[in-house]
Amino acid sequence: MEIRVRQQKGMAILEVEGELDFSNVDQLQQEIQRRPEEVVEIDLQGLRFIDSSGVGMLLSQARHFFSQGRTLKIVNIPDLIREDLEVIGFFQVLEVLKTNPNA
């Protein structure tokens, strides 16, 4: 997995390429956690695969951001990955976290 970091209008954009799985999930988590910006955007356009550890980490980080009054955006999700995330309820959990970060 490769992570490129860009700054745009006071927001950090993390572009993720490759595969996000148990072998490298800590790398992305650390990069997300070290960002001080109020808004951090995770661009998954180049993502080819994500396993349950990657999904769980993104939800955990979203919960952490929302509890701090910050925003973690997850954008440009490839269609095949989006379909899998819809099946497991990923987007419903994100909606709950936005309204109740302590859920």
Backbone bond lengths (Angstrom), bond angles and torsions (degrees), N, CA, C in turn:
res aa  C-N    CA-C-N  psi(-1)  N-CA   C-N-CA  omega(-1)  CA-C   N-CA-C  phi
1 M - - - 1.438 - - 1.524 108.80 -
2 E 1.331 114.24 141.47 1.459 121.09 175.26 1.522 108.82 -119.16
3 I 1.323 115.84 142.21 1.459 121.39 177.58 1.525 107.78 -126.23
4 R 1.318 116.03 123.45 1.458 121.44 173.86 1.528 107.43 -110.90
5 V 1.321 116.51 136.06 1.463 121.34 -178.28 1.525 108.57 -112.01
6 R 1.325 114.81 130.39 1.468 121.81 175.98 1.522 108.71 -127.54
7 Q 1.317 115.63 154.11 1.464 122.22 173.63 1.516 107.05 -110.30
8 Q 1.336 115.32 137.14 1.458 119.32 177.20 1.517 108.93 -151.26
9 K 1.323 117.02 116.78 1.460 122.41 177.08 1.527 112.43 50.62
10 G 1.316 117.78 48.37 1.457 121.89 177.49 1.517 115.31 73.65
11 M 1.316 116.46 12.12 1.463 121.80 -179.23 1.523 108.52 -120.63
12 A 1.331 115.93 142.74 1.466 120.04 174.53 1.520 108.34 -92.56
13 I 1.319 116.62 135.94 1.464 121.95 176.49 1.524 107.24 -118.52
14 L 1.325 115.69 121.41 1.458 122.09 178.17 1.521 107.75 -106.90
15 E 1.327 116.64 111.32 1.462 121.73 179.39 1.520 108.28 -93.77
16 V 1.331 115.44 120.61 1.460 121.89 -174.91 1.522 109.21 -107.59
17 E 1.328 116.04 130.04 1.466 121.52 177.45 1.511 110.07 -126.93
18 G 1.335 115.35 145.01 1.460 120.18 175.71 1.499 112.63 101.09
19 E 1.330 116.10 -137.17 1.451 122.70 -176.46 1.522 110.15 -117.57
20 L 1.343 115.69 134.92 1.465 121.74 177.28 1.522 106.93 -111.94
21 D 1.331 115.37 109.08 1.462 119.37 -177.67 1.524 110.22 -146.24
22 F 1.317 115.89 -174.09 1.470 121.77 -175.45 1.521 112.89 -55.19
23 S 1.331 117.72 -26.74 1.463 119.83 -175.91 1.528 113.23 -76.94
24 N 1.353 117.47 -17.79 1.459 118.39 -176.05 1.531 113.78 -138.55
25 V 1.337 117.08 7.23 1.457 120.38 -176.74 1.535 111.68 -59.22
26 D 1.319 117.95 -33.59 1.469 121.20 179.30 1.524 112.17 -63.01
27 Q 1.316 116.84 -33.12 1.465 121.20 -179.59 1.536 110.32 -61.69
28 L 1.342 117.19 -47.78 1.460 119.71 179.44 1.527 110.69 -70.22
29 Q 1.309 117.76 -39.35 1.463 121.19 179.40 1.527 110.55 -59.01
30 Q 1.317 117.37 -44.63 1.466 120.89 179.77 1.522 111.25 -64.33
31 E 1.325 116.35 -38.85 1.468 119.55 179.20 1.523 110.63 -66.22
32 I 1.327 117.81 -39.94 1.463 121.60 177.24 1.520 109.54 -64.23
33 Q 1.307 117.42 -46.21 1.463 122.02 -175.65 1.522 113.14 -66.67
34 R 1.305 118.50 -27.04 1.469 119.42 -177.85 1.528 112.64 -84.43
35 R 1.333 117.72 -4.17 1.459 120.97 -179.09 1.526 110.59 -80.96
36 P 1.343 118.43 124.93 1.466 120.74 -179.86 1.533 113.27 -89.06
37 E 1.318 118.23 -9.58 1.459 121.18 -174.63 1.540 111.60 -63.94
38 E 1.321 115.25 153.00 1.468 121.10 177.54 1.530 111.18 -67.72
39 V 1.333 116.29 -31.69 1.463 121.72 -179.91 1.525 108.63 -123.56
40 V 1.316 114.99 127.03 1.461 121.69 174.33 1.523 106.98 -123.46
41 E 1.319 115.02 128.02 1.459 120.85 -178.83 1.528 108.97 -109.89
42 I 1.318 115.96 128.51 1.462 121.81 176.38 1.518 106.97 -102.47
43 D 1.322 117.34 111.01 1.463 123.27 -178.90 1.524 108.08 -95.81
44 L 1.328 116.07 112.45 1.466 121.21 -175.34 1.521 113.30 -101.03
45 Q 1.316 117.74 17.83 1.462 120.95 -176.64 1.528 112.65 -53.46
46 G 1.324 117.46 -37.60 1.459 121.41 -177.80 1.517 114.29 -91.77
47 L 1.336 117.31 7.64 1.467 120.56 -178.18 1.531 110.05 -77.19
48 R 1.325 115.99 131.95 1.469 121.17 179.26 1.520 112.47 -104.88
49 F 1.344 117.11 -22.51 1.466 121.04 -176.46 1.515 109.35 -159.09
50 I 1.346 115.83 143.97 1.463 121.42 172.73 1.522 107.64 -141.55
51 D 1.330 116.93 134.88 1.464 119.65 177.50 1.530 108.99 -104.19
52 S 1.319 116.12 -177.11 1.469 120.77 -174.94 1.529 112.57 -63.02
53 S 1.326 118.06 -30.00 1.467 119.11 178.59 1.528 110.24 -68.69
54 G 1.307 117.67 -36.00 1.461 121.21 176.91 1.521 111.66 -67.96
55 V 1.335 116.33 -43.12 1.459 121.15 178.02 1.523 110.29 -62.50
56 G 1.323 116.41 -46.91 1.461 120.82 -179.82 1.513 112.43 -61.36
57 M 1.322 117.15 -40.25 1.460 120.78 179.52 1.525 110.54 -65.19
58 L 1.337 118.01 -42.44 1.463 120.07 179.04 1.525 111.08 -62.21
59 L 1.330 117.36 -42.22 1.464 120.15 177.96 1.525 111.27 -65.29
60 S 1.325 117.14 -40.64 1.459 121.44 178.55 1.527 110.93 -62.64
61 Q 1.317 116.64 -43.16 1.462 120.20 179.20 1.520 111.05 -67.85
62 A 1.332 117.59 -37.55 1.466 120.81 176.91 1.520 109.70 -61.72
63 R 1.324 117.60 -44.18 1.471 121.71 178.30 1.533 109.84 -59.19
64 H 1.318 116.39 -45.43 1.466 121.36 -179.81 1.533 110.56 -61.40
65 F 1.333 117.10 -46.76 1.464 121.21 -179.76 1.521 110.64 -61.89
66 F 1.335 117.10 -49.32 1.463 120.44 -177.52 1.526 111.03 -61.88
67 S 1.341 117.54 -36.54 1.470 120.07 179.95 1.525 111.41 -67.50
68 Q 1.329 117.24 -21.34 1.467 122.02 177.64 1.532 112.43 -94.46
69 G 1.332 116.28 1.51 1.452 119.61 -177.17 1.518 112.94 77.04
70 R 1.313 116.43 17.75 1.467 122.76 179.07 1.523 108.93 -103.93
71 T 1.328 116.70 174.63 1.455 121.28 -177.82 1.521 110.65 -126.26
72 L 1.324 115.35 130.31 1.465 122.17 171.30 1.520 106.53 -114.13
73 K 1.331 115.92 113.06 1.464 121.22 179.81 1.525 108.61 -100.00
74 I 1.322 115.78 138.43 1.460 121.63 176.41 1.527 105.86 -119.58
75 V 1.337 116.09 113.22 1.466 120.48 -170.05 1.531 111.50 -128.29
76 N 1.333 113.79 166.98 1.472 122.72 175.58 1.527 112.13 53.58
77 I 1.320 115.37 47.40 1.467 120.50 -180.00 1.523 108.51 -78.19
78 P 1.331 118.81 124.72 1.463 120.85 178.19 1.538 110.79 -57.25
79 D 1.330 116.12 145.12 1.462 122.19 -174.14 1.522 114.00 -52.86
80 L 1.317 117.73 -45.63 1.467 119.54 -177.79 1.525 111.55 -64.86
81 I 1.306 116.73 -38.43 1.466 120.58 177.92 1.523 109.86 -71.83
82 R 1.327 117.45 -39.52 1.469 121.62 178.18 1.529 110.31 -58.70
83 E 1.321 117.07 -43.54 1.469 120.88 179.41 1.526 111.07 -59.32
84 D 1.327 116.77 -44.53 1.470 120.22 178.52 1.524 110.99 -64.03
85 L 1.320 117.08 -41.12 1.465 120.82 179.86 1.529 111.00 -65.57
86 E 1.324 116.91 -35.95 1.464 119.96 177.20 1.525 110.60 -64.66
87 V 1.322 116.88 -41.93 1.461 121.47 -178.66 1.526 111.25 -60.67
88 I 1.328 117.36 -39.76 1.468 119.49 -176.59 1.536 113.35 -88.18
89 G 1.327 117.21 1.14 1.458 120.27 175.73 1.515 115.84 84.15
90 F 1.316 117.61 17.82 1.466 122.69 -177.90 1.529 111.94 -54.37
91 F 1.319 117.01 -47.03 1.461 120.46 -174.75 1.527 111.86 -72.19
92 Q 1.328 117.43 -32.11 1.460 120.29 175.66 1.529 110.01 -65.55
93 V 1.328 117.34 -40.93 1.465 120.71 178.51 1.529 109.91 -63.65
94 L 1.324 117.86 -41.38 1.464 120.49 177.89 1.528 110.93 -59.79
95 E 1.318 117.53 -41.40 1.462 121.03 179.28 1.525 111.10 -63.29
96 V 1.320 117.09 -42.39 1.468 121.22 177.65 1.527 109.55 -62.05
97 L 1.340 116.81 -44.40 1.458 120.19 -179.34 1.528 112.49 -62.69
98 K 1.329 117.66 -35.03 1.457 120.65 179.25 1.526 110.99 -62.85
99 T 1.323 116.22 -38.05 1.456 119.86 -176.93 1.520 112.59 -89.13
100 N 1.351 116.67 -26.03 1.471 120.92 -178.59 1.526 109.05 -144.75
101 P 1.333 118.78 83.14 1.465 122.06 -176.01 1.525 114.64 -59.59
102 N 1.311 117.87 -17.29 1.463 120.18 -179.77 1.528 112.99 -92.52
103 A 1.328 116.24 5.75 1.482 120.06 -178.76 1.517 111.06 -66.01
